[in-house]
């Protein structure tokens, strides 16, 4: 099997609040603080409020684990911006309406984002909290 190079893309953002290294970052420039929230990437280093920081948005990145993770797990954020396995639960988001369609032959969801945003897939395993693993970011 030959190795392939995966390119990464980083953006420079202004930190909104304190950001720890290798944590998921929201679109507001803040470290993820809600489990399963939508994120834009992961931080490369520590940043204080209003400081510039590099955020990996595409390709592979290093993230801190918030739980045990198996290689290949789909990952969401915990309430501290660390990676945890997705629960796989799919539910109606607040304000969403379940509808049916004869064309779709089943239930459809109408509303905002899904309750859990999967931001990456684990390329390495973690035995528990506080390990640093490589992930493949999703877009």
Phi, psi and omega per residue, in radians:
X1 nan 2.249 3.141
X2 -1.539 2.616 3.093
X3 -1.487 2.511 3.083
X4 -2.043 2.515 3.069
X5 -1.472 2.296 3.060
X6 -1.886 2.100 3.138
X7 -1.389 2.638 3.089
X8 -2.038 2.729 3.088
X9 -2.175 2.228 3.065
X10 -2.053 2.566 3.057
X11 -2.095 2.609 3.041
X12 -1.705 2.146 3.135
X13 -2.132 2.852 3.010
X14 -1.692 2.169 -3.100
X15 -1.145 2.377 3.032
X16 -1.880 1.667 -3.027
X17 1.580 -3.109 3.126
X18 -1.341 2.341 3.129
X19 -2.126 2.223 3.075
X20 -1.523 2.705 3.127
X21 -1.171 2.574 3.043
X22 1.101 0.617 3.091
X23 -2.020 2.727 3.104
X24 -1.235 2.462 -3.087
X25 -2.088 2.285 3.102
X26 -1.366 2.997 -3.132
X27 -1.183 -0.218 3.109
X28 -1.572 0.046 -3.132
X29 1.450 0.093 3.131
X30 -1.746 2.653 3.032
X31 -1.085 2.381 -3.131
X32 -0.946 2.342 -3.077
X33 -2.252 0.043 3.137
X34 -2.210 2.224 -3.139
X35 -1.002 2.243 3.082
X36 1.409 0.144 -3.091
X37 -1.206 2.747 3.104
X38 -1.266 2.337 -3.101
X39 -2.236 2.847 3.105
X40 -1.820 -0.305 -3.134
X41 2.948 -2.797 -3.118
X42 -2.228 2.552 -3.121
X43 -1.329 2.598 3.085
X44 -1.678 -0.334 -3.089
X45 -2.747 3.042 3.081
X46 -1.195 2.505 3.032
X47 -2.554 2.441 3.055
X48 -1.657 2.917 -3.131
X49 -0.874 2.302 3.096
X50 1.276 0.096 3.066
X51 -1.560 2.625 3.055
X52 -1.257 2.496 3.101
X53 -2.527 2.642 3.077
X54 -1.623 2.344 3.136
X55 -2.195 2.178 3.072
X56 -1.384 2.168 -3.082
X57 -1.958 -0.356 -3.130
X58 -2.488 2.603 3.102
X59 1.689 -2.531 3.123
X60 -1.781 2.674 -3.139
X61 -2.616 2.834 3.021
X62 -1.721 2.335 3.081
X63 -2.314 2.713 3.057
X64 -1.542 2.381 -3.132
X65 -1.443 2.557 3.068
X66 -1.948 0.053 -3.120
X67 -2.941 3.070 3.029
X68 -1.162 2.409 -3.088
X69 -2.346 2.408 3.054
X70 -1.735 2.585 3.061
X71 -0.998 2.304 -3.129
X72 1.652 -0.184 3.114
X73 -1.070 2.466 2.936
X74 -1.356 2.380 -2.993
X75 -2.062 2.493 2.987
X76 -2.150 3.061 3.099
X77 -1.603 2.653 2.941
X78 -1.611 -2.982 -3.083
X79 -1.400 0.173 3.058
X80 -2.160 0.180 3.117
X81 1.437 0.139 3.105
X82 -1.539 2.820 -3.130
X83 -1.498 2.350 3.031
X84 -2.398 2.741 3.113
X85 -1.118 2.487 3.066
X86 -1.148 2.531 3.137
X87 -1.368 -0.406 -3.110
X88 1.448 -0.023 -3.130
X89 -1.285 2.323 3.067
X90 -2.127 2.126 -3.123
X91 -2.406 2.895 3.062
X92 -1.225 2.268 3.068
X93 -1.250 2.742 3.113
X94 -0.976 2.265 3.134
X95 1.543 -0.131 3.141
X96 -1.393 2.767 -3.124
X97 -2.218 2.233 3.068
X98 -1.378 2.306 3.103
X99 -2.324 2.815 3.065
X100 -2.082 2.761 -3.122
X101 -2.539 2.264 3.092
X102 -1.183 -0.489 3.115
X103 -1.238 -0.685 -3.134
X104 -1.507 -0.269 3.113
X105 0.972 0.785 3.132
X106 2.983 -3.063 -3.122
X107 -1.405 2.498 3.064
X108 -2.112 2.719 3.073
X109 -1.877 2.401 3.062
X110 -2.158 2.288 3.118
X111 2.599 -2.603 -3.033
X112 -1.498 -2.747 3.131
X113 -1.108 2.797 3.073
X114 -1.108 2.762 -3.082
X115 -1.124 -0.459 3.084
X116 -2.190 2.193 3.098
X117 -1.717 1.958 3.095
X118 -1.378 2.027 -3.068
X119 -1.760 -0.248 -3.064
X120 -2.841 2.933 3.015
X121 -2.135 2.376 -3.075
X122 -1.262 2.208 3.026
X123 -1.661 -0.206 3.101
X124 -2.424 2.790 3.101
X125 -1.622 2.743 3.019
X126 -2.281 2.343 -3.131
X127 -1.343 -0.348 -3.121
X128 -3.124 -2.775 -3.078
X129 -1.199 2.492 2.974
X130 1.527 0.146 3.078
X131 -1.603 2.692 3.138
X132 -1.920 2.091 -3.061
X133 -2.229 2.751 3.072
X134 -1.543 2.419 3.135
X135 -2.302 2.777 3.004
X136 -1.807 1.974 -3.094
X137 -1.221 2.492 3.085
X138 -1.684 2.656 3.026
X139 -2.464 nan nan
